[in-house]
Amino acid sequence: MADSPQYFDLITMGRIGVDLYPLQTGVPLSQVETFGKFLGGSAANVAVAAARLGRSTAVITRTGADPFGTYLHEALEDFGVDDRWVTPVAAYPTPITFCEIFPPDDFPLYFYRRPKAPDLEIHADELDLPAVRAAGVFWVTGTGLSEEPSRSATLSALEARDRAGTTVFDLDWRPMFWRDPEQARPYYREALRHATVAVGNLEECEVATGVRAPEACAEALLAAGVELAVVKQGPRGVLAVHRDGTRAEVEPVPVEVVNGLGAGDAFGGSLCHGLLSGWDLERTVRHANAAGALVASRLACSSAMPTESEVADLLARAASPHAAGLPSQS
């Protein structure tokens, strides 16, 4: 009798790399003198965020066969994320990402992923499909659709998953990885056919659906096949609409923004946690908003992901009358 597949609450698939973030804020990259080194990449960060909230998580990705790749394995282990499906690609270096930090709302990113990022070298025949099918939540990203063989592997995993459990498509639009939105849209449509949840900001929703107004985005994502559409609107909060008519409109949580990067990944990890917990939609989105806000109030991404007690504390403080008037981040 065959062994049962390893079960994880969450398996993510997609981008990983090393974030080199300035230790000075309000300074252009050309003048930065010191940097902090962190695990990065949206798929990896979402797995870390959910692990911080007590979930069993794993990531399917690739690194270079280099010291930065070794660092990423060590970081995943430290964060409690299973790295069994993180393997090296000798041909390409581990990606590095730099950013500039100009609070409260300007955080330019500079991706070094050429000639090609190893995480785009995931092949369909390498996937552990029984484990993908068994996971409580399976999470893929738009970046994984940008090049072959990752594109075919991502779509193969989604097809094999066959909408079992909760299957999340993080729209994750990064224009530097595509020629234009029209190139991306057919692959986004195909991914949406196999997903049960879609998550994205207004720009990402427009790439996926061709519309930009929040309500229209939600309607278009539901029409494309998902059961739950989550539309992030920055300072206007989050709109979440379920096919059954349930909806939640949640305002952002007040924080003093330090670095907005990584807030969306914290939101994603918390969203998975809420869906796995069986919470109602408003509680799930409110918790995810608070997790994202906490990361926005900190310098790093992965190492800034909050614990359950930290999220609960922020929600309690945000509910008090003294919280009014602070800047906010969703």
Summary of the structure (lengths in Angstrom):
residues: 330
radius of gyration: 18.4
end to end distance: 48.1
largest distance: 61.6
contacts: 1243
relative contact order: 0.14
helix: 43%
strand: 22%
